[in-house]
Amino acid sequence: MPGAFEVLMLGTSRTGYAFQGRRIEQRLATLGRPVIAFNFGIPASGPITHKLYLDRLLNDGHRPNLIVLEVLPSSLADQDSTGPAEQVFLPGDRLQRAEVDQAIGYGFPEDRVLGKWRQSIFHPWFGLRFQILGRLASGFLPWHLRQDSGRVSDDHGWLDPLASTVTPEKQREALNNARMEYAHALATMTPGGGATKAFEDLLILAKSNGIVVKIIIMPESSEFRTMYRLEVAERVNAFLNEACSRQGVEWIDARLWLEDSAFYDGHHLLRPGSAAFSDRLAAEVIGPLVVMK
């Protein structure tokens, strides 16, 4: 749409379930300039995935006015012995050849990522078997092998949580599962390694293309936030303060934005929480930039 203010939110599944592009467009329709908002939430992603996918978008000719970039604190962890955490969920069969080299440069294990890429090129029926099955019968795959989340989103990229409420028992069970996944990292991690380099590289790339970036840590429930040890929270804040200061970018701590009832598992939002998040983001972060531009 000519003259529209284009907003892209890059992030994880937290973003996928939270950012309602259509709702944001409607909330900002009175500002005198049309807004286009799209959700690019990628489950189990991190700064390296976001950098590679932004490269793709730019190479395809997309130049949003604003990128809202989610930072999942645990994805910034320095894990020199095994590589960045997200490498488990970004195998080489999802990458182009030049992207394989970038991923290796950011710390992905060369044998693993290059091996997967070669397999997908020279033996595609085997190397891409999960993608093929995901197209035909995704329900037969365990969650960590499914690659079909984008095919169930709306036309603005939003993944509808499909629920407005959750029972206390189910919420407790889901929060316990989240604790098993995140508690260790949030008690011990130090930002560093390839993930933090990719984070700054993304900011530099956006700036060089005239794109405004707003960094955000997504809302979390009070119990989820207890997983952070004080020193870890301080290390994450210090890293974001320093990196964003170097690149002239603002970061927003939205962990306290919503009540505990807004969450399914302490960090993924239910429908009302998604609506509340989108409304606040539109009013406080996106709207003022639309007016300025």
Backbone as CSV, one residue per row, in Angstrom:
resi,resn,N_x,N_y,N_z,CA_x,CA_y,CA_z,C_x,C_y,C_z
1,MET,0.851,-1.189,0.000,0.000,0.000,0.000,0.897,1.252,0.000
2,PRO,0.817,2.074,-1.027,1.678,3.260,-1.101,1.497,4.186,0.097
3,GLY,2.627,4.617,0.672,2.579,5.554,1.781,2.288,4.953,3.131
4,ALA,2.091,3.636,3.191,1.763,3.001,4.468,2.994,2.943,5.368
5,PHE,2.752,2.967,6.672,3.804,2.759,7.667,3.841,1.262,7.946
6,GLU,4.949,0.608,7.603,5.048,-0.841,7.688,5.795,-1.262,8.954
7,VAL,5.159,-2.161,9.707,5.703,-2.652,10.968,5.877,-4.161,10.879
8,LEU,7.054,-4.623,11.234,7.339,-6.050,11.291,7.774,-6.382,12.704
9,MET,7.163,-7.399,13.308,7.660,-7.869,14.593,8.351,-9.202,14.386
10,LEU,9.635,-9.241,14.722,10.454,-10.446,14.659,10.588,-11.017,16.063
11,GLY,10.399,-12.325,16.202,10.538,-12.895,17.536,10.320,-14.390,17.549
12,THR,10.012,-14.899,18.722,9.831,-16.323,18.961,8.342,-16.669,18.952
13,SER,8.012,-17.832,19.481,6.597,-18.201,19.616,5.864,-17.249,20.555
14,ARG,6.582,-16.608,21.475,5.947,-15.592,22.316,5.350,-14.502,21.434
15,THR,6.129,-14.049,20.464,5.646,-13.062,19.502,4.521,-13.639,18.663
16,GLY,4.708,-14.886,18.205,3.713,-15.509,17.345,2.317,-15.465,17.925
17,TYR,2.198,-15.711,19.232,0.897,-15.730,19.896,0.456,-14.362,20.404
18,ALA,1.318,-13.358,20.330,1.027,-12.080,20.983,0.679,-10.945,20.035
19,PHE,1.365,-10.851,18.921,1.309,-9.661,18.065,0.188,-9.807,17.039
20,GLN,-0.915,-9.112,17.269,-2.060,-9.166,16.367,-1.983,-8.014,15.370
21,GLY,-1.438,-8.300,14.210,-1.242,-7.259,13.226,-2.527,-6.575,12.799
22,ARG,-3.570,-7.348,12.532,-4.837,-6.749,12.108,-5.390,-5.822,13.183
23,ARG,-5.332,-6.247,14.428,-5.843,-5.429,15.528,-5.044,-4.132,15.647
24,ILE,-3.736,-4.230,15.492,-2.886,-3.042,15.580,-3.214,-2.067,14.453
25,GLU,-3.401,-2.588,13.259,-3.779,-1.726,12.142,-5.079,-0.988,12.433
26,GLN,-6.044,-1.697,12.994,-7.332,-1.070,13.309,-7.191,-0.021,14.400
27,ARG,-6.382,-0.292,15.410,-6.205,0.660,16.510,-5.539,1.952,16.033
28,LEU,-4.722,1.863,14.995,-3.973,3.027,14.523,-4.577,3.652,13.261
29,ALA,-5.775,3.229,12.902,-6.388,3.688,11.652,-6.749,5.164,11.663
30,THR,-6.813,5.776,12.846,-7.231,7.183,12.939,-6.060,8.154,12.876
31,LEU,-4.841,7.661,12.675,-3.661,8.529,12.732,-3.376,9.268,11.425
32,GLY,-4.178,9.010,10.411,-4.012,9.745,9.166,-3.069,9.097,8.187
33,ARG,-2.480,7.974,8.546,-1.590,7.240,7.650,-1.847,5.756,7.834
34,PRO,-2.080,5.015,6.752,-2.345,3.580,6.911,-1.143,2.850,7.503
35,VAL,-1.439,1.853,8.312,-0.402,1.037,8.950,-0.572,-0.405,8.482
36,ILE,0.535,-1.026,8.128,0.565,-2.454,7.815,1.444,-3.130,8.858
37,ALA,0.889,-4.113,9.561,1.621,-4.771,10.644,1.630,-6.278,10.411
38,PHE,2.818,-6.874,10.486,2.938,-8.314,10.244,3.753,-8.977,11.351
39,ASN,3.290,-10.157,11.740,3.903,-10.952,12.802,4.838,-11.988,12.175
40,PHE,6.136,-11.894,12.500,7.121,-12.849,12.008,7.701,-13.612,13.192
41,GLY,6.807,-14.149,14.022,7.243,-14.949,15.160,7.629,-16.352,14.717
42,ILE,8.821,-16.781,15.077,9.367,-18.072,14.651,9.627,-18.908,15.899
43,PRO,8.897,-20.004,16.104,9.094,-20.804,17.314,10.545,-21.222,17.516
44,ALA,10.983,-21.146,18.770,12.325,-21.599,19.181,13.447,-20.870,18.461
45,SER,13.212,-19.623,18.070,14.227,-18.861,17.351,15.028,-17.992,18.309
46,GLY,16.007,-17.305,17.740,16.850,-16.405,18.520,17.508,-15.412,17.587
47,PRO,18.478,-14.649,18.071,19.065,-13.572,17.264,19.675,-14.023,15.944
48,ILE,20.242,-15.222,15.899,20.861,-15.686,14.654,19.784,-15.961,13.609
49,THR,18.735,-16.650,14.004,17.604,-16.881,13.102,17.027,-15.567,12.617
50,HIS,16.844,-14.619,13.537,16.256,-13.333,13.164,17.147,-12.582,12.180
51,LYS,18.454,-12.629,12.393,19.381,-11.961,11.471,19.313,-12.589,10.081
52,LEU,19.320,-13.907,10.007,19.276,-14.581,8.713,17.965,-14.301,7.990
53,TYR,16.861,-14.295,8.725,15.563,-14.065,8.089,15.388,-12.604,7.687
54,LEU,15.973,-11.684,8.451,15.923,-10.289,8.018,16.718,-10.109,6.737
55,ASP,17.855,-10.791,6.614,18.610,-10.775,5.362,17.713,-11.198,4.200
56,ARG,16.961,-12.278,4.399,16.085,-12.769,3.335,15.031,-11.727,2.958
57,LEU,14.411,-11.124,3.966,13.369,-10.134,3.703,13.922,-8.942,2.934
58,LEU,15.091,-8.478,3.350,15.699,-7.345,2.663,16.094,-7.717,1.231
59,ASN,16.636,-8.900,1.050,17.019,-9.341,-0.289,15.808,-9.489,-1.208
60,ASP,14.645,-9.748,-0.612,13.409,-9.848,-1.397,12.746,-8.495,-1.625
61,GLY,13.379,-7.430,-1.122,12.872,-6.096,-1.386,11.961,-5.505,-0.331
62,HIS,11.844,-6.162,0.823,10.998,-5.641,1.897,11.803,-4.660,2.754
63,ARG,11.258,-3.477,2.989,11.912,-2.468,3.827,10.875,-1.887,4.790
64,PRO,10.599,-2.575,5.899,9.640,-2.006,6.853,10.162,-0.711,7.449
65,ASN,9.245,0.148,7.872,9.655,1.372,8.566,10.134,1.079,9.975
66,LEU,9.544,0.056,10.587,9.831,-0.273,11.985,9.914,-1.776,12.155
67,ILE,10.951,-2.222,12.853,11.027,-3.605,13.318,10.936,-3.592,14.835
68,VAL,9.950,-4.297,15.366,9.888,-4.567,16.804,10.552,-5.931,16.991
69,LEU,11.681,-5.946,17.664,12.495,-7.154,17.782,12.417,-7.712,19.190
70,GLU,11.843,-8.893,19.311,11.799,-9.560,20.614,13.164,-10.132,20.957
71,VAL,13.563,-9.967,22.202,14.740,-10.649,22.728,14.272,-11.632,23.797
72,LEU,14.507,-12.901,23.564,14.276,-13.930,24.569,15.564,-14.060,25.363
73,PRO,15.595,-13.646,26.627,16.866,-13.597,27.358,17.683,-14.875,27.288
74,SER,17.042,-16.027,27.398,17.801,-17.275,27.396,18.499,-17.530,26.066
75,SER,18.005,-16.930,24.976,18.622,-17.141,23.670,19.945,-16.409,23.521
76,LEU,20.262,-15.516,24.471,21.529,-14.786,24.441,22.653,-15.540,25.133
77,ALA,22.354,-16.730,25.640,23.331,-17.465,26.443,24.570,-17.819,25.645
78,ASP,25.712,-17.724,26.297,26.990,-18.135,25.727,27.201,-19.614,26.041
79,GLN,27.115,-20.457,25.014,27.290,-21.899,25.202,28.385,-22.385,24.261
80,ASP,29.602,-22.003,24.554,30.703,-22.273,23.640,30.899,-23.762,23.362
81,SER,30.565,-24.613,24.318,30.825,-26.040,24.138,29.849,-26.687,23.165
82,THR,28.647,-26.161,23.043,27.630,-26.785,22.192,27.131,-25.863,21.089
83,GLY,27.493,-24.596,21.124,26.970,-23.642,20.155,25.751,-22.929,20.690
84,PRO,25.283,-21.914,19.988,24.114,-21.157,20.440,22.901,-22.072,20.640
85,ALA,22.068,-21.733,21.610,20.928,-22.585,21.948,20.020,-22.840,20.756
86,GLU,19.844,-21.843,19.914,18.872,-21.983,18.820,19.344,-22.914,17.715
87,GLN,20.615,-23.332,17.722,21.100,-24.179,16.638,20.369,-25.518,16.601
88,VAL,19.826,-25.943,17.740,19.062,-27.191,17.775,17.823,-27.092,16.899
89,PHE,17.256,-25.883,16.803,15.990,-25.693,16.098,16.166,-25.018,14.741
90,LEU,17.401,-24.789,14.310,17.658,-24.212,12.994,18.675,-25.084,12.266
91,PRO,18.252,-26.265,11.821,19.174,-27.165,11.144,19.520,-26.654,9.747
92,GLY,20.582,-27.221,9.190,21.062,-26.776,7.893,20.084,-26.966,6.758
93,ASP,19.120,-27.880,6.920,18.167,-28.105,5.826,17.188,-26.945,5.650
94,ARG,17.219,-25.985,6.563,16.376,-24.795,6.423,17.157,-23.600,5.885
95,LEU,18.417,-23.812,5.555,19.287,-22.699,5.192,19.743,-22.774,3.740
96,GLN,20.008,-21.601,3.167,20.676,-21.512,1.880,22.181,-21.624,2.113
97,ARG,22.921,-21.857,1.031,24.351,-22.146,1.202,25.099,-21.010,1.901
98,ALA,24.845,-19.766,1.487,25.524,-18.636,2.125,25.120,-18.497,3.586
99,GLU,23.881,-18.873,3.909,23.409,-18.801,5.294,24.096,-19.847,6.160
100,VAL,24.444,-20.987,5.569,25.197,-22.005,6.302,26.507,-21.419,6.801
101,ASP,27.198,-20.697,5.940,28.467,-20.082,6.334,28.252,-19.054,7.440
102,GLN,27.179,-18.261,7.349,26.887,-17.297,8.410,26.623,-18.005,9.731
103,ALA,25.808,-19.059,9.677,25.471,-19.788,10.900,26.727,-20.369,11.548
104,ILE,27.609,-20.928,10.742,28.865,-21.461,11.270,29.684,-20.337,11.892
105,GLY,29.698,-19.173,11.239,30.418,-18.029,11.784,29.886,-17.562,13.124
106,TYR,28.581,-17.805,13.359,27.977,-17.437,14.637,28.079,-18.549,15.685
107,GLY,28.754,-19.651,15.342,29.007,-20.683,16.341,28.250,-21.974,16.169
108,PHE,27.459,-22.115,15.099,26.792,-23.394,14.866,27.855,-24.455,14.560
109,PRO,27.689,-25.686,15.042,28.677,-26.747,14.742,28.741,-27.017,13.242
110,GLU,29.929,-26.897,12.666,30.068,-26.990,11.212,29.610,-28.332,10.673
111,ASP,30.008,-29.421,11.328,29.664,-30.742,10.802,28.154,-30.956,10.802
112,ARG,27.492,-30.456,11.831,26.047,-30.683,11.945,25.271,-29.854,10.929
113,VAL,25.560,-28.555,10.877,24.762,-27.692,10.008,25.083,-27.943,8.541
114,LEU,26.364,-28.157,8.207,26.730,-28.417,6.819,26.249,-29.793,6.377
115,GLY,26.298,-30.751,7.292,25.808,-32.092,6.968,24.327,-32.101,6.646
116,LYS,23.542,-31.384,7.427,22.106,-31.293,7.182,21.812,-30.588,5.870
117,TRP,22.589,-29.547,5.573,22.386,-28.821,4.324,22.682,-29.731,3.136
118,ARG,23.810,-30.446,3.183,24.169,-31.346,2.092,23.123,-32.434,1.898
119,GLN,22.626,-32.956,3.006,21.605,-33.997,2.949,20.350,-33.488,2.238
120,SER,19.959,-32.250,2.535,18.747,-31.695,1.917,18.930,-31.424,0.432
121,ILE,20.188,-31.204,-0.008,20.472,-30.930,-1.412,20.639,-32.224,-2.209
122,PHE,21.420,-33.162,-1.674,21.776,-34.356,-2.436,20.843,-35.543,-2.178
123,HIS,20.141,-35.545,-1.047,19.172,-36.611,-0.740,17.895,-35.971,-0.192
124,PRO,17.208,-35.180,-1.020,16.087,-34.377,-0.502,14.932,-35.199,0.054
125,TRP,14.650,-36.366,-0.517,13.529,-37.144,0.000,13.774,-37.585,1.443
126,PHE,15.032,-37.837,1.772,15.360,-38.168,3.159,15.608,-36.909,3.980
127,GLY,16.435,-36.007,3.445,16.816,-34.808,4.195,15.645,-33.912,4.521
128,LEU,14.611,-33.906,3.666,13.452,-33.035,3.874,12.208,-33.833,4.254
129,ARG,12.409,-35.020,4.815,11.279,-35.897,5.117,10.309,-35.283,6.129
130,PHE,10.861,-34.543,7.113,9.973,-33.964,8.117,9.161,-32.809,7.532
131,GLN,9.773,-32.041,6.637,9.023,-30.973,5.981,7.909,-31.556,5.108
132,ILE,8.209,-32.646,4.403,7.211,-33.273,3.538,6.076,-33.841,4.372
133,LEU,6.417,-34.558,5.447,5.387,-35.113,6.315,4.597,-34.000,6.994
134,GLY,5.293,-32.895,7.321,4.597,-31.768,7.918,3.541,-31.186,6.999
135,ARG,3.785,-31.226,5.708,2.802,-30.759,4.739,1.615,-31.709,4.635
136,LEU,1.906,-33.017,4.699,0.882,-34.015,4.432,0.130,-34.465,5.680
137,ALA,0.859,-34.603,6.809,0.227,-35.136,8.028,1.050,-34.708,9.234
138,SER,1.016,-33.422,9.527,1.877,-32.886,10.584,1.563,-33.473,11.955
139,GLY,0.340,-33.947,12.164,-0.030,-34.508,13.457,0.731,-35.761,13.829
140,PHE,1.392,-36.381,12.858,2.171,-37.575,13.141,3.564,-37.250,13.685
141,LEU,3.940,-35.977,13.672,5.275,-35.587,14.117,5.253,-35.046,15.540
142,PRO,6.290,-35.300,16.339,6.396,-34.646,17.648,6.605,-33.153,17.449
143,TRP,6.287,-32.346,18.475,6.248,-30.891,18.322,7.572,-30.316,17.836
144,HIS,8.714,-30.883,18.310,10.000,-30.282,17.979,10.435,-30.565,16.540
145,LEU,9.727,-31.454,15.836,10.037,-31.729,14.437,9.033,-31.110,13.477
146,ARG,7.980,-30.537,14.008,6.967,-29.907,13.146,7.474,-28.545,12.657
147,GLN,7.196,-28.274,11.400,7.618,-27.006,10.807,6.440,-26.366,10.067
148,ASP,5.273,-26.430,10.702,4.061,-25.974,10.022,3.369,-24.830,10.738
149,SER,4.040,-24.186,11.705,3.349,-23.155,12.482,2.870,-22.008,11.601
150,GLY,3.665,-21.632,10.595,3.273,-20.525,9.735,2.060,-20.809,8.894
151,ARG,1.710,-22.092,8.722,0.571,-22.440,7.885,-0.744,-22.415,8.649
152,VAL,-0.690,-22.158,9.944,-1.931,-22.051,10.717,-2.128,-20.633,11.258
153,SER,-1.309,-19.694,10.811,-1.461,-18.307,11.253,-2.522,-17.610,10.415
154,ASP,-2.941,-16.421,10.878,-3.844,-15.626,10.061,-3.034,-14.887,8.994
155,ASP,-3.720,-14.046,8.198,-3.011,-13.416,7.081,-2.086,-12.291,7.523
156,HIS,-2.017,-12.037,8.839,-1.050,-11.094,9.393,0.047,-11.806,10.184
157,GLY,0.082,-13.144,10.095,1.120,-13.924,10.749,0.851,-14.293,12.188
158,TRP,-0.308,-13.886,12.724,-0.609,-14.146,14.139,-1.069,-15.574,14.342
159,LEU,-0.534,-16.245,15.373,-0.964,-17.578,15.771,-2.026,-17.442,16.857
160,ASP,-3.259,-17.654,16.505,-4.364,-17.522,17.455,-4.189,-18.532,18.584
161,PRO,-4.092,-18.086,19.854,-3.935,-19.029,20.972,-5.094,-20.002,21.126
162,LEU,-6.255,-19.697,20.525,-7.432,-20.572,20.516,-8.071,-20.750,21.878
163,ALA,-7.624,-20.012,22.878,-8.227,-20.104,24.213,-8.192,-18.737,24.874
164,SER,-9.250,-18.447,25.637,-9.322,-17.180,26.375,-9.020,-17.368,27.853
165,THR,-9.218,-18.587,28.340,-8.950,-18.883,29.746,-8.286,-20.259,29.840
166,VAL,-7.730,-20.514,31.005,-7.129,-21.813,31.271,-7.396,-22.148,32.732
167,THR,-7.621,-23.406,33.034,-7.877,-23.790,34.417,-6.605,-23.635,35.241
168,PRO,-6.730,-23.391,36.545,-5.533,-23.294,37.388,-4.658,-24.536,37.302
169,GLU,-5.282,-25.706,37.191,-4.515,-26.947,37.126,-3.701,-27.026,35.834
170,LYS,-4.346,-26.662,34.722,-3.648,-26.701,33.446,-2.553,-25.633,33.387
171,GLN,-2.839,-24.470,33.955,-1.831,-23.406,33.972,-0.621,-23.831,34.797
172,ARG,-0.883,-24.501,35.935,0.219,-24.966,36.774,1.054,-26.013,36.042
173,GLU,0.402,-26.936,35.366,1.118,-27.959,34.614,1.971,-27.320,33.510
174,ALA,1.388,-26.361,32.787,2.113,-25.708,31.698,3.287,-24.889,32.236
175,LEU,3.099,-24.229,33.374,4.182,-23.452,33.963,5.315,-24.362,34.432
176,ASN,4.974,-25.519,34.956,6.013,-26.470,35.362,6.833,-26.940,34.159
177,ASN,6.150,-27.132,33.022,6.876,-27.502,31.804,7.819,-26.379,31.374
178,ALA,7.340,-25.137,31.478,8.194,-23.993,31.133,9.385,-23.905,32.077
179,ARG,9.158,-24.215,33.333,10.247,-24.175,34.310,11.326,-25.197,33.957
180,MET,10.908,-26.377,33.515,11.877,-27.395,33.120,12.717,-26.920,31.935
181,GLU,12.115,-26.126,31.063,12.817,-25.665,29.869,13.739,-24.484,30.137
182,TYR,13.328,-23.571,31.041,14.030,-22.294,31.164,14.765,-22.069,32.480
183,ALA,14.415,-22.793,33.545,14.933,-22.445,34.872,16.448,-22.476,34.934
184,HIS,17.070,-23.493,34.358,18.527,-23.593,34.455,19.201,-22.415,33.764
185,ALA,18.772,-22.121,32.542,19.398,-21.018,31.802,19.213,-19.695,32.521
186,LEU,18.020,-19.443,33.056,17.745,-18.160,33.692,18.391,-18.036,35.077
187,ALA,18.942,-19.130,35.555,19.661,-19.074,36.823,21.168,-19.015,36.643
188,THR,21.658,-19.295,35.424,23.104,-19.441,35.255,23.690,-18.679,34.071
189,MET,22.888,-18.243,33.114,23.401,-17.798,31.817,24.180,-16.487,31.872
190,THR,25.063,-16.352,30.899,25.775,-15.105,30.643,25.631,-14.779,29.166
191,PRO,25.150,-13.599,28.795,25.073,-13.247,27.374,26.458,-13.251,26.745
192,GLY,26.534,-13.773,25.521,27.814,-13.796,24.836,27.785,-14.712,23.639
193,GLY,28.906,-14.832,22.984,29.023,-15.737,21.862,28.319,-15.239,20.612
194,GLY,28.027,-16.190,19.717,27.465,-15.861,18.420,26.108,-15.201,18.472
195,ALA,25.296,-15.544,19.460,23.957,-14.959,19.537,24.026,-13.453,19.760
196,THR,24.915,-13.020,20.637,25.007,-11.583,20.895,25.638,-10.846,19.715
197,LYS,26.549,-11.516,18.995,27.107,-10.890,17.788,26.025,-10.736,16.732
198,ALA,25.207,-11.769,16.546,24.121,-11.684,15.568,23.118,-10.594,15.949
199,PHE,22.884,-10.437,17.231,21.964,-9.396,17.703,22.458,-8.018,17.265
200,GLU,23.722,-7.737,17.507,24.250,-6.431,17.092,24.353,-6.318,15.573
201,ASP,24.691,-7.410,14.905,24.743,-7.369,13.443,23.379,-7.036,12.858
202,LEU,22.330,-7.559,13.478,20.975,-7.246,13.002,20.679,-5.761,13.170
203,LEU,21.063,-5.198,14.303,20.827,-3.767,14.531,21.584,-2.920,13.510
204,ILE,22.825,-3.315,13.232,23.620,-2.585,12.244,22.994,-2.699,10.860
205,LEU,22.525,-3.902,10.515,21.890,-4.126,9.216,20.633,-3.272,9.068
206,ALA,19.811,-3.250,10.097,18.589,-2.452,10.036,18.913,-0.970,9.883
207,LYS,19.878,-0.489,10.663,20.251,0.922,10.590,20.757,1.282,9.197
208,SER,21.551,0.407,8.612,22.102,0.692,7.281,21.018,0.736,6.215
209,ASN,19.868,0.155,6.517,18.750,0.175,5.580,17.669,1.176,5.977
210,GLY,17.997,2.053,6.940,17.065,3.097,7.336,15.848,2.611,8.090
211,ILE,15.972,1.485,8.771,14.844,0.896,9.505,14.987,1.193,10.992
212,VAL,13.941,1.715,11.599,13.922,1.937,13.043,13.697,0.595,13.739
213,VAL,14.420,0.352,14.828,14.269,-0.884,15.597,13.926,-0.536,17.039
214,LYS,12.937,-1.235,17.577,12.624,-1.183,19.001,12.781,-2.594,19.559
215,ILE,13.633,-2.742,20.555,13.861,-4.037,21.201,12.850,-4.214,22.333
216,ILE,12.357,-5.440,22.488,11.401,-5.680,23.574,11.624,-7.063,24.185
217,ILE,11.594,-7.121,25.518,11.471,-8.397,26.226,9.993,-8.581,26.512
218,MET,9.448,-9.688,26.110,8.007,-9.907,26.151,7.486,-10.081,27.575
219,PRO,6.170,-9.877,27.759,5.567,-10.058,29.085,5.788,-11.466,29.643
220,GLU,5.917,-11.533,30.954,6.057,-12.795,31.669,5.258,-12.721,32.959
221,SER,4.765,-13.860,33.416,4.005,-13.877,34.667,4.942,-13.706,35.863
222,SER,4.354,-13.384,37.011,5.169,-13.164,38.208,5.948,-14.417,38.589
223,GLU,5.335,-15.597,38.437,6.040,-16.823,38.810,7.136,-17.152,37.811
224,PHE,6.902,-16.888,36.531,7.959,-17.117,35.548,9.171,-16.244,35.867
225,ARG,8.915,-15.010,36.282,10.026,-14.092,36.555,10.864,-14.520,37.744
226,THR,10.321,-15.384,38.620,11.116,-15.854,39.760,12.249,-16.778,39.326
227,MET,12.208,-17.240,38.076,13.289,-18.111,37.595,14.591,-17.347,37.380
228,TYR,14.517,-16.022,37.199,15.732,-15.238,36.987,16.483,-15.075,38.314
229,ARG,17.726,-15.460,38.350,18.563,-15.068,39.478,18.975,-13.619,39.278
230,LEU,19.153,-12.910,40.366,19.427,-11.482,40.300,20.619,-11.174,39.409
231,GLU,21.687,-11.944,39.558,22.886,-11.652,38.777,22.670,-11.894,37.287
232,VAL,21.801,-12.867,36.945,21.495,-13.113,35.533,20.700,-11.952,34.960
233,ALA,19.691,-11.504,35.700,18.904,-10.356,35.242,19.788,-9.134,35.046
234,GLU,20.726,-8.937,35.955,21.635,-7.790,35.833,22.541,-7.927,34.618
235,ARG,22.996,-9.157,34.334,23.849,-9.367,33.157,23.078,-9.118,31.862
236,VAL,21.839,-9.582,31.806,21.019,-9.363,30.608,20.770,-7.870,30.410
237,ASN,20.389,-7.184,31.490,20.140,-5.740,31.394,21.395,-4.994,30.963
238,ALA,22.540,-5.380,31.519,23.791,-4.696,31.175,24.133,-4.902,29.704
239,PHE,23.958,-6.129,29.228,24.241,-6.381,27.806,23.343,-5.534,26.916
240,LEU,22.033,-5.521,27.199,21.110,-4.760,26.358,21.401,-3.265,26.443
241,ASN,21.701,-2.778,27.631,22.039,-1.357,27.771,23.250,-0.997,26.914
242,GLU,24.276,-1.815,26.969,25.508,-1.508,26.239,25.322,-1.651,24.730
243,ALA,24.724,-2.762,24.299,24.556,-2.997,22.859,23.630,-1.965,22.232
244,CYS,22.522,-1.682,22.910,21.563,-0.721,22.357,22.130,0.695,22.378
245,SER,22.935,1.005,23.383,23.572,2.320,23.423,24.544,2.487,22.260
246,ARG,25.305,1.431,21.964,26.255,1.496,20.848,25.542,1.747,19.523
247,GLN,24.345,1.171,19.362,23.645,1.263,18.087,22.537,2.315,18.082
248,GLY,22.382,3.036,19.199,21.371,4.076,19.258,19.950,3.546,19.194
249,VAL,19.706,2.444,19.888,18.411,1.762,19.851,17.832,1.710,21.261
250,GLU,16.519,1.819,21.375,15.841,1.724,22.671,15.383,0.290,22.920
251,TRP,15.522,-0.171,24.162,14.929,-1.462,24.504,13.882,-1.277,25.594
252,ILE,12.841,-2.099,25.498,11.664,-1.979,26.349,11.515,-3.258,27.156
253,ASP,11.448,-3.122,28.456,11.218,-4.281,29.322,9.720,-4.390,29.579
254,ALA,9.048,-5.288,28.867,7.594,-5.444,28.979,7.209,-6.617,29.865
255,ARG,8.152,-7.134,30.654,7.847,-8.315,31.461,6.725,-8.072,32.463
256,LEU,6.531,-6.813,32.870,5.507,-6.498,33.870,4.221,-5.938,33.255
257,TRP,4.085,-5.990,31.967,2.960,-5.338,31.305,1.607,-5.971,31.630
258,LEU,1.548,-7.277,31.898,0.261,-7.974,31.991,0.138,-8.769,33.285
259,GLU,-1.124,-8.979,33.683,-1.410,-9.779,34.876,-1.199,-11.264,34.591
260,ASP,-1.052,-12.036,35.658,-0.778,-13.465,35.508,-1.876,-14.199,34.749
261,SER,-3.109,-13.718,34.838,-4.226,-14.378,34.159,-4.130,-14.273,32.637
262,ALA,-3.219,-13.447,32.126,-3.067,-13.274,30.677,-2.307,-14.424,30.027
263,PHE,-1.685,-15.303,30.857,-0.757,-16.295,30.325,-1.304,-17.711,30.402
264,TYR,-0.889,-18.500,29.416,-1.171,-19.930,29.441,-0.166,-20.664,30.315
265,ASP,1.116,-20.339,30.160,2.184,-21.073,30.836,3.229,-20.147,31.450
266,GLY,2.849,-18.914,31.703,3.776,-17.960,32.290,4.501,-17.093,31.286
267,HIS,4.486,-17.488,29.990,5.170,-16.643,29.002,4.524,-16.652,27.623
268,HIS,3.598,-17.571,27.336,2.796,-17.510,26.117,1.408,-16.985,26.486
269,LEU,0.888,-16.073,25.656,-0.332,-15.358,26.011,-1.590,-16.074,25.531
270,LEU,-2.642,-15.959,26.341,-3.981,-16.334,25.931,-4.574,-15.212,25.082
271,ARG,-5.745,-15.423,24.522,-6.350,-14.420,23.637,-6.479,-13.037,24.278
272,PRO,-7.054,-12.918,25.492,-7.163,-11.572,26.081,-5.797,-10.927,26.317
273,GLY,-4.809,-11.711,26.706,-3.472,-11.171,26.909,-2.862,-10.694,25.602
274,SER,-3.093,-11.461,24.537,-2.606,-11.068,23.216,-3.222,-9.746,22.780
275,ALA,-4.526,-9.590,23.012,-5.202,-8.335,22.650,-4.658,-7.170,23.469
276,ALA,-4.475,-7.394,24.775,-3.976,-6.323,25.644,-2.558,-5.925,25.275
277,PHE,-1.730,-6.916,24.972,-0.358,-6.619,24.554,-0.347,-5.814,23.262
278,SER,-1.115,-6.254,22.276,-1.144,-5.568,20.977,-1.636,-4.136,21.128
279,ASP,-2.658,-3.930,21.964,-3.182,-2.578,22.170,-2.135,-1.669,22.804
280,ARG,-1.435,-2.182,23.808,-0.441,-1.345,24.481,0.750,-1.072,23.572
281,LEU,1.168,-2.071,22.823,2.275,-1.864,21.899,1.900,-0.826,20.841
282,ALA,0.667,-0.894,20.345,0.207,0.070,19.349,0.209,1.481,19.909
283,ALA,-0.301,1.625,21.141,-0.453,2.956,21.735,0.871,3.564,22.155
284,GLU,1.760,2.754,22.741,2.960,3.306,23.367,4.215,3.238,22.501
285,VAL,4.260,2.303,21.565,5.498,2.112,20.806,5.312,2.447,19.319
286,ILE,4.295,1.887,18.700,4.144,2.047,17.255,3.485,3.375,16.895
287,GLY,2.386,3.704,17.575,1.635,4.906,17.255,2.452,6.171,17.218
288,PRO,3.265,6.432,18.251,4.073,7.675,18.230,5.015,7.760,17.033
289,LEU,5.511,6.630,16.548,6.399,6.659,15.395,5.628,6.918,14.104
290,VAL,4.405,6.413,14.021,3.574,6.682,12.858,3.320,8.179,12.736
291,VAL,3.017,8.818,13.848,2.756,10.247,13.865,4.008,11.036,13.487
292,MET,5.157,10.616,14.021,6.424,11.301,13.725,6.785,11.201,12.259
293,LYS,6.548,10.038,11.671,6.941,9.838,10.288,5.998,10.550,9.310
